[in-house]
Amino acid sequence: MSFIQSFSINTNRQQPFPYNIPAVRFAKNIALDKINIFIGDNGSGKSTLLETIAYAIDLPLIGGYIKEVKDFEAARILKPYLQLNWKRDTQAGFFFRAEDFSAFLDSVEKERAKLKSQLHDLYGHVSDAVIEQMIESANHPLMECVKNMVKTCWVFRMVKLILKFCKQELNQKVFPAG
């Protein structure tokens, strides 16, 4: 169920960034439904709109909350101009970006290296297999989470490919070659 009925970014400013992003300039009473697809070229503002909504309601990320991360400067600037119309007001949700997933995977690898370093004194006294088992046991919940996220990312990639195909088909029908 979609909890947000519609949203608008109510500003007449057109300069500087992020006001000059096309999606920001034209984000007036955008109705949302159960499934919403934002399609546009790189730099057209799809992510900026979603980040602004996520920032306004302070959705959690993989590693904290969106307002704790410095990457969302455009969302911070646009928040005062954002109007959300709710079907049902809620703070439930999660904001997931590909770069967050990459950062999470990096943090898992860093944690593994940190554990290995902390167990360094055991090398030579305890078998390497036991040390590896200790590291794997400590990382097990993280690794299960990674496995589930990889499956989810695969689904997102498939959806993205399907949408790309649909866009190409639509372009061929609307703008036939020749």
C-alpha positions in Angstrom: 0.0 0.0 0.0 1.2 3.5 -0.9 1.0 5.7 2.2 1.8 8.9 0.3 -1.0 10.0 -2.0 0.8 12.8 -3.8 3.7 15.2 -3.4 4.8 18.6 -4.7 7.9 20.8 -4.5 6.5 24.3 -4.2 9.1 26.8 -5.3 9.4 29.1 -8.2 13.2 29.3 -7.9 14.9 28.0 -11.0 18.6 28.5 -10.0 21.0 27.4 -8.6 21.2 23.7 -8.0 19.0 21.8 -7.1 16.2 24.2 -8.2 17.4 23.8 -11.8 16.8 20.1 -12.0 14.0 19.3 -14.4 12.1 17.0 -12.1 12.3 19.5 -9.3 10.9 22.3 -11.5 7.9 20.2 -12.6 7.2 18.4 -9.4 3.7 19.8 -8.8 1.0 17.5 -7.4 2.6 14.2 -8.5 0.0 11.5 -7.7 1.3 8.2 -6.4 -0.2 4.7 -6.6 0.7 1.2 -5.5 3.5 1.0 -8.0 5.3 4.1 -9.2 8.0 4.2 -11.8 10.2 7.3 -12.3 11.8 7.3 -15.8 14.2 9.9 -17.1 17.7 10.6 -18.2 20.7 10.7 -15.9 20.6 14.1 -14.1 16.8 14.6 -14.7 16.1 14.5 -10.9 14.5 11.0 -10.3 16.8 10.3 -7.3 16.6 13.8 -6.0 12.8 13.6 -5.7 13.0 10.3 -4.0 15.8 11.4 -1.7 13.9 14.6 -0.8 10.8 12.5 0.3 13.0 10.1 2.2 14.9 13.0 3.9 11.7 14.7 4.8 10.4 11.7 6.8 13.9 10.7 7.9 13.8 7.1 6.6 16.4 4.6 7.8 19.2 3.6 5.6 21.4 0.5 5.8 23.8 2.3 8.1 21.7 4.8 10.1 19.2 7.5 9.1 19.2 9.6 6.1 19.5 12.9 8.0 22.8 11.6 9.4 24.4 11.3 6.0 26.0 14.2 4.2 25.2 12.9 0.7 21.7 14.4 0.7 22.4 18.2 0.3 19.8 18.7 -2.4 17.2 16.9 -0.3 18.1 19.1 2.7 17.7 22.3 0.6 14.4 21.1 -1.0 12.8 19.8 2.2 11.1 23.2 3.2 9.4 23.3 -0.2 8.2 19.7 -0.2 4.5 19.1 0.5 3.4 15.5 1.2 -0.2 14.5 1.0 -0.7 11.3 3.0 -3.3 8.5 2.6 -2.1 7.3 6.0 0.7 9.1 7.9 3.5 6.8 8.8 7.2 6.8 9.5 7.5 3.1 8.5 9.7 2.6 5.5 13.3 2.1 4.4 15.4 4.0 1.9 17.6 1.8 -0.3 20.1 3.0 -2.9 22.7 1.0 -4.8 25.5 3.1 -3.3 24.3 2.2 0.2 24.5 -1.4 -0.7 28.0 -1.0 -1.9 29.0 0.9 1.3 27.4 -1.9 3.3 29.4 -4.6 1.5 32.6 -2.6 2.1 31.7 -2.3 5.8 31.2 -6.0 6.0 34.7 -6.6 4.5 36.3 -4.0 6.8 34.6 -5.7 9.8 36.0 -9.0 8.7 39.5 -7.5 8.4 39.1 -5.9 11.8 38.1 -9.2 13.4 41.1 -10.9 11.8 43.4 -8.3 13.2 41.9 -8.6 16.7 42.5 -12.3 16.6 46.0 -12.0 15.4 47.5 -13.0 18.7 45.8 -16.4 18.5 47.6 -17.3 15.3 50.2 -20.0 16.0 48.4 -21.0 19.2 45.0 -22.0 17.7 44.5 -23.6 14.4 43.8 -21.3 11.4 40.6 -23.3 10.8 39.3 -22.4 14.3 40.2 -18.7 13.8 38.4 -18.7 10.5 35.4 -20.4 12.1 35.4 -17.7 14.8 35.4 -14.9 12.2 32.7 -16.6 10.1 30.5 -17.0 13.3 30.9 -13.4 14.1 30.0 -12.3 10.6 27.2 -14.8 10.1 24.3 -12.4 10.6 25.9 -9.9 8.3 26.6 -12.5 5.6 23.0 -13.7 5.7 21.9 -10.1 5.3 24.3 -9.7 2.3 22.9 -12.9 0.7 19.3 -11.6 1.0 20.3 -8.2 -0.3 22.1 -9.7 -3.3 18.9 -11.6 -4.2 16.9 -8.3 -3.8 19.4 -6.5 -6.1 19.1 -9.2 -8.7 15.3 -8.6 -8.8 15.9 -4.8 -9.1 18.3 -5.4 -12.0 15.7 -7.6 -13.7 13.0 -5.0 -13.2 15.3 -2.3 -14.6 16.0 -4.4 -17.7 12.3 -5.0 -18.2 11.6 -1.2 -17.9 14.4 -0.4 -20.3 12.9 -2.9 -22.8 9.4 -1.4 -22.3 10.8 2.1 -22.9 12.5 1.0 -26.1 9.3 -0.6 -27.3 7.3 2.5 -26.4 9.7 4.7 -28.3 9.5 2.5 -31.4 5.7 2.7 -31.3 5.5 6.4 -30.7 8.6 7.4 -32.8 8.9 4.7 -35.4 12.1 4.7 -37.4 11.9 5.7 -41.0 
